[in-house]
């Protein structure tokens, strides 16, 4: 069974947030971190994985991503702080 992921990247605790969806979290976060992903995240230096969740189906992950994109920044920050209060980079957690 394939998994899908919804994730939030940040440029820092008070910086820019980016919400995305992928079927390969390690590859996608690596693209953001290395600057290989053109566009918003490269332009704004968004390289830190601060939150993610797993879904059994890509359709569910896409629906969740769309919902999160409509949330206020404050609500997204609360979501991050629930599981990652120090805004720690979760990269090491996903590559182990």
C-alpha positions in Angstrom: 0.0 0.0 0.0 1.3 3.4 -0.9 1.3 6.2 1.6 0.8 9.9 0.9 2.0 12.8 3.1 0.8 16.3 3.8 3.7 18.4 5.1 4.5 21.9 6.3 7.9 23.5 5.5 9.1 26.7 7.2 11.8 29.3 6.7 11.8 29.7 10.5 9.4 30.0 13.5 8.3 33.4 12.5 8.9 33.0 8.8 7.2 31.8 5.7 5.1 28.5 5.7 4.5 26.2 2.8 1.9 23.4 2.8 2.5 20.5 0.3 1.5 17.0 -0.5 3.6 14.1 -1.9 3.8 10.4 -2.2 7.6 10.4 -1.4 8.3 12.7 1.6 12.0 12.1 1.7 12.5 13.0 -2.0 10.2 16.0 -1.8 11.8 17.5 1.3 15.2 16.9 -0.2 14.2 18.9 -3.3 13.0 21.8 -1.1 16.2 21.7 1.1 18.6 21.6 -1.9 16.7 24.3 -3.8 15.9 21.8 -6.7 12.2 22.6 -6.3 11.7 25.8 -8.3 9.2 28.4 -7.2 7.8 29.5 -3.8 10.0 27.5 -1.4 13.3 28.3 -3.2 12.3 32.0 -3.6 11.6 32.4 0.1 14.2 30.0 1.6 11.7 27.5 3.0 13.8 24.5 3.8 12.8 23.2 7.3 10.3 20.4 7.6 8.3 21.3 10.7 5.2 19.1 10.5 3.8 16.1 8.5 1.1 13.5 8.6 0.6 10.2 6.7 -2.5 9.2 4.8 -3.3 5.8 3.3 -4.5 7.4 0.0 -3.3 10.3 -2.1 -6.9 11.5 -2.5 -7.2 11.9 1.3 -3.9 13.7 1.5 -4.8 16.1 -1.3 -8.1 16.9 0.4 -6.2 17.6 3.7 -3.6 19.8 1.9 -6.4 21.9 0.4 -8.1 22.3 3.7 -4.8 23.4 5.4 -4.0 25.9 2.7 -7.2 27.7 3.6 -6.4 27.8 7.3 -5.1 31.0 8.9 -1.4 31.3 9.7 -2.2 31.2 13.4 -4.1 27.9 13.0 -1.2 26.4 11.1 1.3 27.6 13.7 -0.9 25.9 16.4 -0.9 22.7 14.5 2.9 22.7 14.2 3.3 23.6 17.9 1.1 20.7 19.0 3.7 18.2 17.9 6.8 20.3 17.3 6.8 23.2 19.9 10.5 24.0 19.2 10.1 24.0 15.4 12.8 21.4 15.2 13.7 20.3 11.7 12.2 16.8 11.2 14.5 15.9 8.3 16.5 13.5 10.5 13.3 11.8 11.6 12.3 10.9 8.1 15.6 9.7 6.7 16.4 7.3 9.5 
